[in-house]
Amino acid sequence: MPNFCVNKLAQPTGDHEVHDLTAGCSNLPAPSSRLALGNHASCHGAVRAATGHYRQVDGCYFCAPACHTR
């Protein structure tokens, strides 16, 4: 099951990006900028979990494309 994190630092758009740590993403935030979201069956569950921490959340274009909306 994929393991996800969300970037603690917002993008210029204000979005906090959700990343799949098991997908080999080359755009992962630095370890100190990651908030662990745990294991989820898909990025959709991870995005829901991240909205409990941040108002504006989006999936990474590269490792969570099904949840990338902006």
C-alpha positions in Angstrom: 0.0 0.0 0.0 1.4 3.4 -0.9 2.8 5.7 1.8 2.1 9.4 1.5 3.2 12.7 2.8 2.2 16.3 2.3 4.6 19.2 1.9 4.5 21.5 4.9 5.6 24.4 2.6 2.9 25.7 0.3 3.5 26.1 -3.5 3.2 29.6 -4.9 -0.4 28.8 -5.6 -1.0 28.2 -1.9 -1.4 24.4 -2.4 0.3 21.9 -0.1 1.3 19.0 -2.4 0.6 15.4 -1.5 3.3 13.0 -2.6 3.5 9.2 -2.9 6.8 8.2 -1.1 6.7 4.7 -2.8 6.5 6.0 -6.4 10.1 7.2 -6.7 9.1 10.8 -7.2 11.9 13.2 -8.1 10.0 16.2 -6.7 9.7 15.1 -3.1 10.1 17.9 -0.5 13.0 17.8 1.9 12.5 15.4 4.8 12.1 18.3 7.2 9.3 19.7 5.1 7.3 16.5 5.0 4.2 15.7 7.1 3.5 12.0 7.2 0.0 11.0 6.1 0.6 7.2 6.4 -0.6 4.4 4.0 -3.6 4.9 1.8 -5.0 2.8 -1.0 -4.9 5.8 -3.4 -3.9 9.4 -3.4 -7.6 10.3 -2.8 -7.4 9.1 0.8 -4.1 10.8 1.3 -5.6 14.1 0.0 -8.5 13.8 2.4 -6.1 13.2 5.2 -4.1 16.2 4.3 -7.1 18.5 4.3 -7.3 17.9 8.0 -4.0 19.8 8.2 -4.2 22.3 5.4 -7.1 24.0 3.6 -5.5 24.0 0.1 -4.2 20.6 -1.0 -3.4 19.1 -4.4 -1.8 15.9 -5.6 1.7 16.0 -7.1 1.6 16.1 -10.9 4.3 13.4 -11.1 3.6 10.9 -8.3 -0.1 11.5 -7.6 -1.5 12.6 -11.0 -5.0 11.2 -10.3 -5.3 13.8 -7.5 -3.5 16.7 -9.4 -6.2 19.3 -10.1 -4.4 22.6 -10.6 
